[in-house]
Amino acid sequence: MSGRGVAGGGIGQVDLLGGGASALVDRARGQVFLHPGDLHVSGIPTRITTILGSCVAVCLWDPDLGIGGMNHYLLPAVVGGGDSLRYGRPAIWRLLEDLDRLGVRRHALLAKVYGGACTLPSIWTRYPHLGWQNVEVAAEILEVEGIPVVEWDVGGLRGRKVVFDTDDGTSWFRRF
């Protein structure tokens, strides 16, 4: 794996995970692992990794400013109210809001969307299965916001490991 990286300090980093989940490994490129219901945005080069099954990760970045972030949500819609980041709509809106705080230009954002597998073959024939409902939430919000999706790897029967570099949008994924 290789990424472009950005020399220097950058704008800074916002830890939105709580509990110190975004500890930096080195100054050149921080490393963060996202658990379900987490999100992370950064103005300094950061490599974010997550593991997905039916969950979805939305990766957004401003290629000119080198600012980006990722979320990891489990369910498409909130049941009974609330704004937990475990649900697609609040997780995507919060990702956008937190990127706004770091100074991105929404019109310049690009997106990549991963996940949404149907990891239980017995429900594959039910449409839309949970994973696909998660994907549809991302597609709807990104379309409304006018954010182009430059890469999709969604659906199927297998989970994914996803790695995303916040500064240049480089990503890798592996199905398992």
LINHUVEN-V417600 format. One record per residue. D_FIRST is the distance of its C-alpha to the first C-alpha in Angstrom with 2 decimals. Layout:
# LINHUVEN-V417600
<<D_FIRST> <D_FIRST>>
This chain:
# LINHUVEN-V417600
<<0.00> <3.73> <6.86> <10.42> <11.95> <15.72> <18.03> <21.00> <22.12> <21.92> <24.47> <23.94> <22.84> <24.87> <24.71> <26.16> <25.39> <28.15> <28.36> <25.77> <22.83> <20.71> <20.94> <18.57> <16.67> <16.55> <17.92> <14.98> <12.98> <14.87> <13.77> <15.97> <16.63> <18.98> <21.87> <24.14> <26.22> <23.89> <22.48> <20.81> <20.93> <19.94> <20.89> <18.50> <14.70> <13.83> <11.06> <13.17> <12.82> <15.73> <17.27> <19.61> <22.55> <25.31> <24.01> <22.32> <19.72> <20.34> <17.77> <19.59> <18.94> <21.01> <19.02> <21.73> <22.07> <18.48> <19.81> <18.54> <18.76> <18.59> <21.34> <21.82> <25.32> <27.33> <30.40> <31.40> <34.65> <36.40> <39.43> <42.31> <40.92> <38.53> <35.24> <32.87> <29.15> <29.16> <30.56> <28.94> <31.33> <31.47> <27.71> <26.99> <29.91> <28.96> <25.39> <27.09> <29.69> <27.37> <25.29> <28.71> <29.60> <26.70> <28.05> <26.03> <27.99> <28.14> <28.87> <25.54> <23.35> <20.95> <20.02> <17.74> <19.40> <18.29> <20.46> <24.18> <24.40> <27.80> <27.11> <30.83> <31.93> <35.53> <35.16> <33.13> <36.37> <37.02> <35.84> <34.39> <32.80> <31.33> <27.71> <28.94> <31.12> <28.13> <26.44> <29.76> <30.02> <26.74> <27.81> <31.24> <30.35> <27.71> <30.32> <33.06> <31.04> <30.16> <26.39> <24.69> <22.14> <19.54> <17.78> <19.45> <18.43> <21.57> <24.32> <24.55> <25.34> <22.06> <20.09> <16.44> <13.70> <12.23> <9.65> <10.80> <10.68> <14.42> <14.87> <13.46> <13.10> <9.54> <9.12> <8.06> <10.90> <12.37> <16.14> <18.14>>
